Amino acid sequence: MTDPHAVPLASAQNASAVERAMAFGVDVTLLIENLRYSPTERLRRGEQVLASVVAFKEEVQRARQRQKGKM
């Protein structure tokens, strides 16, 4: 069975990495959107996401400790 979205080999060799990724089924919209930001802005956004993940992890750990105390 062949993939209807597959890029023929001859075309794939000439396609950009983004075109090959799209042909493979990768959704590149977030990548393209993030490239609109400067490297500094992307770094700041990444740091904000990381801080949110760390805060969430810490809150989960506190909630688990409270649950252990109730048992």
HELIX and SHEET records of a PDB file:
HELIX    1   1 LEU A    9  ASN A   14  1                                   6    
HELIX    2   2 ALA A   17  PHE A   24  1                                   8    
HELIX    3   3 THR A   29  ASN A   34  1                                   6    
HELIX    4   4 PRO A   39  LYS A   70  1                                  32    
END                                                                             
